[in-house]
Amino acid sequence: MGGEVLYQWFISISAFVIKPIYMVGSFVLVVLLRSQKSLDLTIFKWALIFFLIGEAFCAINYLFF
């Protein structure tokens, strides 16, 4: 029974604390990189955008389904 409660705490902390922190951090990086003209930074910016889209779908799936 104790392991089950620990597992629920772990899921809650990762879903409602850790995930939003790295999603906000990724969004901040996208905003900071939006005016960069360098090819490698532009590619990195688009990779972060697609990462955020995927993570948003993951969060919706986790919360509602």
DRENPALUM-709999 format. One record per residue (C-alpha): x, y, z. Coordinates in Angstrom, 3 decimals, always signed. Example, Ala and Ser with C-alpha at 12.3 -4.5 7.8 and 13.67 -1.06 7.14 Angstrom:
2
          x          y          z
    +12.300     -4.500     +7.800
    +13.670     -1.060     +7.140
END
This chain:
65
          x          y          z
     +0.000     +0.000     +0.000
     +2.842     +2.436     +0.793
     +4.454     +1.963     -2.623
     +1.194     +2.825     -4.333
     +0.955     +6.148     -2.503
     +4.587     +6.927     -3.317
     +3.903     +6.173     -6.973
     +0.913     +8.554     -6.971
     +3.032    +11.299     -5.395
     +5.721    +10.747     -8.002
     +3.207    +10.986    -10.851
     +1.612    +14.119     -9.399
     +4.923    +15.914     -8.833
     +6.238    +15.037    -12.274
     +2.989    +16.043    -14.013
     +2.201    +19.237    -12.125
     +5.649    +20.534    -11.114
     +8.457    +19.184    -13.294
     +6.611    +19.090    -16.636
     +5.347    +22.700    -16.417
     +8.820    +23.915    -15.403
    +10.555    +22.490    -18.463
     +7.675    +23.472    -20.748
     +7.884    +27.095    -19.559
    +11.662    +26.967    -19.892
    +11.347    +25.721    -23.463
     +8.819    +28.445    -24.265
    +11.158    +31.104    -22.856
    +13.954    +29.775    -25.081
    +11.659    +29.921    -28.127
    +10.804    +33.540    -27.326
    +14.477    +34.419    -26.866
    +15.430    +32.692    -30.128
    +12.626    +34.138    -32.267
    +14.745    +36.914    -33.780
    +17.886    +34.854    -34.373
    +18.952    +34.486    -38.007
    +21.606    +31.818    -37.492
    +20.650    +28.526    -39.151
    +21.546    +26.328    -36.192
    +19.597    +28.490    -33.728
    +16.615    +28.612    -36.098
    +16.625    +24.820    -36.326
    +16.898    +24.587    -32.538
    +13.979    +27.035    -32.168
    +11.770    +24.917    -34.445
    +12.798    +21.755    -32.634
    +11.697    +23.380    -29.360
     +8.401    +24.452    -30.946
     +7.648    +20.896    -32.068
     +8.769    +19.614    -28.666
     +6.288    +21.958    -26.970
     +3.486    +20.869    -29.289
     +4.193    +17.232    -28.460
     +4.377    +17.930    -24.746
     +1.103    +19.879    -24.872
     -0.639    +16.910    -26.503
     +0.926    +14.643    -23.884
     -0.379    +16.875    -21.067
     -3.869    +16.981    -22.582
     -3.843    +13.216    -22.977
     -2.690    +12.717    -19.396
     -5.165    +15.159    -17.849
     -8.301    +14.309    -19.815
     -7.935    +10.715    -20.942
END
